[in-house]
Amino acid sequence: MQEKTSHYKTTQKETFLSFFKEQANSCFSSKQVVLSMENQMGPATVYRYLSRFTKEGILTRFIGDADGRVYYKLSESSESPQHVHLQCVSCSKLIHTDCSYFIELEDHIKESHSFNMDLTKTVFFGLCEDCNSKGEEK
């Protein structure tokens, strides 16, 4: 009986991680993850995994919009610590940029406005290429 419970938890863990891996460029609120996982595991398990995998660095947690909602996404091992997020307001796709222009922008804001930006928590909102193309078709 003990082995079966352990295997079940491993299956849940794999299911949970697969959800993020299959949608690696997207970010999700905890509520969205709970709803997506409702047939595989309970809300308490989802919240436990969100917390655990964020602490382990497997997931990245960030504030995604002006209302202060928290989002989660699969961490990328190749991410630069100084990167900016671009989030689509239509499909919630999250794009990482390591563009040197943002470093220049950060320097300008620091020098000209005496304000230190945290690029790891910086999110620009707009439409991704796919959603922008859909809008042009209408």
N, C-alpha and C positions, 0 to 999 in steps of 0.2 A: 504494500500500500504506500509506503514512504517513497519508493522509487517512482511510482506513477505520479504522485503529487509533484515531485521534483521535475519530472519530464514535462508535466503540464505547464509549470511555470516557465520552463525553458521555451516551450512552444509559444507561450504568450509573449515572452521577451522577443523571440524571433519575429512574431507577427507584428509587434509594436515597432521594432526597428525597420522591418520591411516597409511599413507604411511610409516612413520618412525617406528610406532609400529609393523607393519607387517614385517619389515626388521630391527629389533632392533640391530642386531649385525653388521650391515653394515653402512658405511659412504658414503656420497654423496657430490659432488660439487654442487654449486648453479645451474650450468648449467644442471646437471643431474636431479635435482629436478624440474626445470622449464620444461624440456622435458617430465618428467614423469607426470606432472600435466597439460600439455598443453590443454587437453580436459576438465579439470574441472575448471581451473582458469588461469588468465593472469599472465605474468611474474612479473608485479608490485606487485600483491597480494602475489606471492611466496616470493619475496624479503622482503616484509613487514612482512610476517609470520616468515621467517628465522631470521630477526632482533628481532622481538618481543619475539619469543620463546627462543632465545639465551639469551636475557636480563632477561627473567623470569626463566632461568635455566632448561627449558624443553629440549632444545637442547644444545649440546656441540659443540663449534666451535674450530677448531684447524688447524694448518698448517700440511698438510699431506705428502708433499714430497719436494724434493730439489728445485723444481721450485717455491715453495711458494704458491701452490694452497691451497685454503681454503676448508675444508670439514666440514660437519655437521653430527651429529648422535644424536640419542635419548639419553638423559642423563639417567644414572642409579642412582637411589637414594642410592644404596648400594656401589657406587664407593668410594674407598678410595681416599682422595685428593692426595696421593702419589702413583699413578699407572702409568704404562708404557703401551703404545699402541703397538700392533703388527699388522701390516697391510699387507694383502696379495696383492702382486703386480699383481696377476692374476684376482681375483674376487672383490677386494677392501674390503673384509671382515675385520672388525676391532675387534681385541681381546684385552680385558683389562686384565692386570696381576697385582696382588697384591703380587707378589712373593717377599719374604724378600731378595732374592739375589740382586734385583735391589737397595734396600736400601744400601746393602753392597757395591755395585758398585758405588753408589752415594758418599758414605763415602770415598771410595778409591780414586775416582777422585778428591774429595775436598782436601783430605790430601796429596796425592802424586803429584797432578798436579795443585793445587791452583785454581781449577775451580769449581764453584757452578752450578750443573745441576738443571734444572727444570723438574722433572719427569712428571709433568702434560702435558708437551709439547714434551716429548720424544717419538719418533716413530721408531720402528725397522721394516724394510721391509724384506719380504721373501715370502714363500709360506705357506698357511694354510694347515691343514691336508687333507682337501678334494681335493684341487688343487694339492698337492704333490702326493696324491694317483692316481689322473688322469694321472699325468706325468709318474708314474711308470708303468701304464697299457699300455702306447704307445710302 
